[in-house]
Amino acid sequence: MVVLRAGLCPGLGEEMLHLLRANGIRTVVDFVSSDLEDVAQKCSLSYKALVAVRRVLLAQFSAFPANGADLYEELKSTTAILPTGIPSLDQLLDSGLYTGEVTELMGAPGSGKTQVCLGIAATMSLSLKHRVLFLDSTGGLTASRLYQMLQARVEDEEEQATLQRIQVVRVFDIYEMLSALQELRDCLSQQVLSSVGPLKIVIIDSVSAVIYPLLGGKQSEGLAIMMQLARELKSLAREFSLTVVVTNQVTRDSSTGPLKPALGRSWSFVPSTRVLLESKEATWEKASTQRVASLAKSPRQPTGIQVELNIGDVDVQEPSPVTPT
Amino acid sequence: MQREVGTLPLAPALRARLVAAGFQTAQELLETGPCGLSKEIGISKEEALEVLQLVRQECQGDATRSAGGSGATRKCTALELLEEEQTQGFIITFCSALDNILGGGVQLTKITEICGAPGVGKTQLCFFYNTLTTAMIMDVLLPLPCIPQQKRCLRNHLKALESFSLESILSHIYYFRCRDYTELLAQVYLLPDFLAEHSKVRLVVIDGIAFPFRHDFEDLSLRTRLLNGLAQQLIITANDHRAAVVLTNQMTTRIGQNQSTLVPALGESWGHAATVRLIFHWDESQRLATLYKSPSQKESTIPYCITPHGFRDVQPPAVTQEAEGTEMNPRKRPRREEEK
């Protein structure tokens, strides 16, 4: 809904604007959807001029339909499948994280979401030599754990370079997170070529920590901001061929109900893939590092598949690059 | 400059009006100018000017950050973060087993939560952190404040060894008593200013965070919202002022299909607020501490005991004269004449 302004396109002058406004046509949508003959009569403007302006506005603001075959070719050439470094998780995700999509990891506290995110960041940086952007909103990112994960695989000099490729931004507020994403967008659209490597992955741990303070109570602007964030993430993923990994909490309906993902139904449409991480044991009295990951939502695999992983040694593996077929 | 109007930190009503008037990006707002803006939306010129100033600030902030300036964001590479962490200290106890499972002690810039049944030793541990000496701490000993909840809670702060006396320790403890959740929230939101004034403070202890939120709260969604806001504010404070935050929480019973389990109070979403979670529980007559959630340490359990000197490791079993007194409740320390 763009407001009509003078100079928006050639032919749209101040006087035309005043006349149009006087007749209730204020935005591009109003202009383009109105009957031009009518408008020409009421505003006493030339019909030809109006048609010319309309053509330019349509060219500028409308979306163009694409051919299915072209879309397929484009997807084939721009989508990459990035391995996570955890073979069982890759199996669950149909060989890895797909770019252009948002993947969600959810789980109860202590289920291993941050550990899996750290493992993914380490793999991307070490094996694929990609830059990683890690937005941390809980304070759970400990670089010493990351270092521990890398130490097992590689020598000193490489460790330093690997750690330098992982950029950490601490955002504890929804507006800070939106600023950080805007900054990323500006960086990528200016095509700032970095000597460090391409940026293909954004990890956000966790997205519910910044949204929860806005939801609930009697105010509804929390939902609006949440959907703004959702739109930003999805458009970043699609436009720049990134893969976005987010972590989410789980809640219960009542104290005895089953676990369900937090942030409600509106958010459940945002990620294309959802993985639930759970501890194998039911209570906290028996500690272990075994976890079970189950697929809750996926566009490619049947849901309900479960795999086991061990977050104790989320080791960084040497995967072979997978190309989509 | 292409920042969407919906993502700017404005009042919700104002934001809704801007979107309804057709403004999409911050660029359009800036081009319209204050007079045009006030006419379009129907707000006063002063308000329009304020809005534009805010927008300009946000956009400039974005621009400097993307151009490589540091700005106000907390941005760094993992390598820099590692270096920071390695030079940071821990807050330790005399119970080496506990420090080991925590990876050295209570970490600065993180929130540590201690949950446990009544009488298991949570407040004792808080006292202990407050009165710690510095000899073993790798780093600077600095004053620590804490926000106590119920009766006791002493802010302690660590001072250098030369002036280690009762008065000096107690004088570095800042004690706040909060009677209900409004006071607690107010205190937490005022914490950044307090810490800015008293820059030597390194530990904030909130003893009993569950208490004001558990009774008299009808609206549960409001409670979740407030708790999450509180958690975010605490982590911002911990991060910006390089302080450690220690909270104590109560336990509640979850009644399942055939059994009931003790779980930490305040619900599932609160579990995500703390970075590190310790659960203290009983096993027969032995107190155990379990590290349940930590970003860098494995889950493990250690035994500990509460002595007249405070929180300590379990000593190897020695012949004690209390063999006759086993009918006494092991959860209560017997009162004796000699206290020191």
Interface residues (C-beta under 8 A of the other chain):
Chain A: M1 V2 V3 R5 R26 T27 A108 P109 G110 T114 Q115 A121 F134 S137 T138 G139 G140 L141 T142 A143 S144 R145 L146 Y147 Q148 Q160 L163 Q164 R165 I166 Q167 V168 V169 R170 V171 F172 D173 Y175 E176 L178 S179 A180 Q182 E183 R185 D186 C187 Q190 S206 S208 A209 V210 Y212 P213 L214 L215 G216 G217 Q219 E221 A224 I225 Q228 E232 Q249 V250 T251 R252 S255 T256 L259 A262 A282 T283 W284 E285 A287 S288 T289 G312
Chain B: Q2 R3 E4 G6 T7 L8 P9 P12 R15 V19 A21 G22 F23 Q24 E28 E31 E40 E58 G61 D62 A63 R65 S66 T73 R74 K75 C76 T77 A78 L79 L81 L82 E84 E85 Q86 T109 K110 I111 D219 S221 L222 T224 R225 N228 G229 A231 Q232 I235 I236 A238 N239 R254 I255 G256 T261 G267 E268 S269 G271 H272 A273 A274 T275 R277 I279 H281 T290 L291 Y292 K293 P295 S296 K298 E299 S300 T301
